[in-house]
Each structure stands twice: as structure tokens, then as C-alpha cells.
């Protein structure tokens, strides 16, 4: 049997149940899931009907595992291969899929199943883990790729001074890439002081917890206004705050996933010609770049993973994360 944590509804906790063993499609594989990260998107899907979750769904899209069965049309993988899964399912044939951007395929779906012992995916969504990369690290490739996409869209260049609002996993991964790609200063700002050590371990040059004077504090830490501000928290007041924190002709990149309304004074942005950009998902090249960074020995797992739990522990931990702040990445080992 295949034990999995099942979504039961918006007012109910996940429930661990036995499902039938999955079978591969002709172009698909069956994986034994080794590690799966709990993503903030999973928490949003379990709380907000806007994301379309249905009872019976199995969440979990940041996962790695072992190939245990192959469809008849598979030619690139073998049983026993250790893989990380790109959770963007597309048709594989359209122009966006062919250029490595399945996020924009009209048939794109977010691949779940990582909260189960076994799941299916397509062969084209799998990437073999490079030598020296563990399955735990393979489960971190997806959030690293999300952050890399945001940094790439920002146009960051060597010497830039960067401010990151929010020290969740995406904010921390953004700090990692900003430093790796040449930012001179990377300041992470959060309302929870306990995130300091994680931020510094992931590459931040400074950490601020100054909820009463966030703009003054970031100006002082950076020595001036930020070249780029990344909103990785999504709280409604943060866009207006970011406009105050960024320089003339600076850029704001929204990476946070939020369905709450926000507001700002347009003149505050227009008077500085601020560019406000949004970032979603990633390209296949960015996912592969994340795996390459892990293969290079970057100690991401040591810095980012703060807790590892069993599948039986998942419902209780997941409920706690809905209402409380969890710093770093929580990994499930089904």
C-alpha cells in the first residue's frame, strides 16, 4: 500500500491514509519519495479556496526520491535512479514547454504527491541527482529555483545593495543567490528575531528586526536606499514600505504568494520611477542551476533545513504551521 497524508477540506487537518499503489503512465515513472519539503504554497492551498485544492488531494511538490517503476516509453531513467522532481507538469509539446518554461503551458499543473510514500510523475520532469547531492538536498532544488528566478528577473548586478523582506525559506534562498551573484550587501528584514542565524548562514550580510522603524533601519544598514527590494513575505503593508526603501529607479520584486489586497500611493512610486516586478515559478534551466549549486558543495541543507519529520507527524506539524511561524525548511520523510 501507499501511505499518504490526504487533504480533507479547508477546516480539517490532513489525514494519513492508505492509498492504492500508483501505476506509471507510458511516459511516466513511479517514485518512492525520500524527502519532501513543506512549502508555504501548501499551507495557502489548505487554507484558501482560490488555489483550487480538492478533498483527496495529496500535497507536496518539493520532493526527491528513487525510481521504482517505469512506463513503456521511458528511455532516460532506470529503476534505482535517485531524482529530484520538477513539479511543473505541462504538455511537453507546446512552444513554452519546448523552450523550458512549462509554467506557462496551458496544461500546466502543480505536481503534488510528495506527502506520500509513492507517487507518479513524468520522466521529463525528473532530474538525476548529481554526484554528491543527497535526496534531502534534491528536495530543496524547487525553492532554490523559485528564488533564482526572482533574482534573475530583478536584473541584479555585481555591487548591488539588496533588501529582502521576510526570512522564510524563499527569502533565505533569495539571500543565497543574491550573494552568490555578486550583491555587495544583502540585508534581510523580518519581524521575528530568531530568524537571524538562518539569514546569516544563507548569505545575508546583516539582519534587521526593527518593526517600529523598518525604513530607517534598512537605510542605515545599507548605507543608502536599496537597489533592489525583494518582497518575500507578502504582508499587505509591505509594498508601500518597499517603495520607501528602494532608491530612485530601483526595482521591487514580489516573490510572496498572497491573495490579500494591498494598497500604495502611486505618486510615491512614480516620483522615483520605481519598477515593480512579479515573479512566479522558474525555468527548467534555473532548476538545473539550483541542482548545480547544490552539487558545488554549497551548504544549503545545513543552513536551511531546521526540522525533519515523519509522515505520521505531518498532520500535527502542518496544522501548527498554518497558524504559527516556522523558520527554515521543514522536511517530511515519507
C-alpha positions, 0 to 999 in steps of 0.5 A, a space after each residue: 500500500 501507499 501511505 499518504 497524508 490526504 487533504 480533507 477540506 479547508 477546516 480539517 487537518 490532513 489525514 494519513 491514509 492508505 492509498 492504492 499503489 500508483 501505476 506509471 503512465 507510458 511516459 511516466 515513472 513511479 517514485 518512492 519519495 525520500 524527502 519532501 519539503 513543506 512549502 508555504 504554497 501548501 499551507 495557502 492551498 489548505 487554507 484558501 479556496 482560490 488555489 483550487 485544492 480538492 478533498 483527496 488531494 495529496 500535497 507536496 511538490 518539493 520532493 526527491 526520491 528513487 525510481 521504482 517503476 517505469 512506463 513503456 516509453 521511458 528511455 532516460 531513467 532506470 529503476 534505482 535512479 535517485 531524482 529530484 522532481 520538477 513539479 511543473 507538469 505541462 504538455 511537453 509539446 507546446 512552444 513554452 514547454 519546448 523552450 523550458 518554461 512549462 509554467 506557462 503551458 496551458 496544461 500546466 499543473 502543480 505536481 503534488 504527491 510528495 506527502 506520500 510514500 509513492 507517487 507518479 510523475 513524468 520522466 521529463 520532469 525528473 532530474 538525476 541527482 548529481 554526484 554528491 547531492 543527497 535526496 534531502 538536498 534534491 528536495 530543496 532544488 524547487 525553492 532554490 529555483 523559485 528564488 533564482 528566478 526572482 533574482 534573475 528577473 530583478 536584473 541584479 548586478 555585481 555591487 548591488 545593495 539588496 533588501 529582502 523582506 521576510 526570512 522564510 525559506 524563499 527569502 533565505 534562498 533569495 539571500 543565497 543567490 543574491 550573494 552568490 551573484 555578486 550583491 555587495 550587501 544583502 540585508 534581510 528584514 523580518 519581524 521575528 528575531 530568531 530568524 537571524 542565524 538562518 539569514 546569516 548562514 544563507 548569505 545575508 550580510 546583516 539582519 534587521 528586526 526593527 518593526 517600529 522603524 523598518 525604513 530607517 533601519 534598512 537605510 542605515 544598514 545599507 548605507 543608502 536606499 536599496 537597489 533592489 527590494 525583494 518582497 518575500 513575505 507578502 504582508 499587505 503593508 509591505 509594498 508601500 514600505 518597499 517603495 520607501 526603501 528602494 532608491 530612485 529607479 530601483 526595482 521591487 520584486 514580489 516573490 510572496 504568494 498572497 491573495 490579500 489586497 494591498 494598497 500604495 500611493 502611486 505618486 510615491 512610486 512614480 516620483 522615483 520611477 520605481 519598477 515593480 516586478 512579479 515573479 512566479 515559478 522558474 525555468 527548467 534551466 534555473 532548476 538545473 542551476 539550483 541542482 548545480 549549486 547544490 552539487 558545488 558543495 554549497 551548504 544549503 541543507 545545513 543552513 536551511 533545513 531546521 526540522 525533519 519529520 515523519 509522515 505520521 507527524 505531518 498532520 500535527 506539524 502542518 496544522 501548527 504551521 498554518 497558524 504559527 511561524 516556522 523558520 527554515 525548511 521543514 522536511 517530511 520523510 515519507 
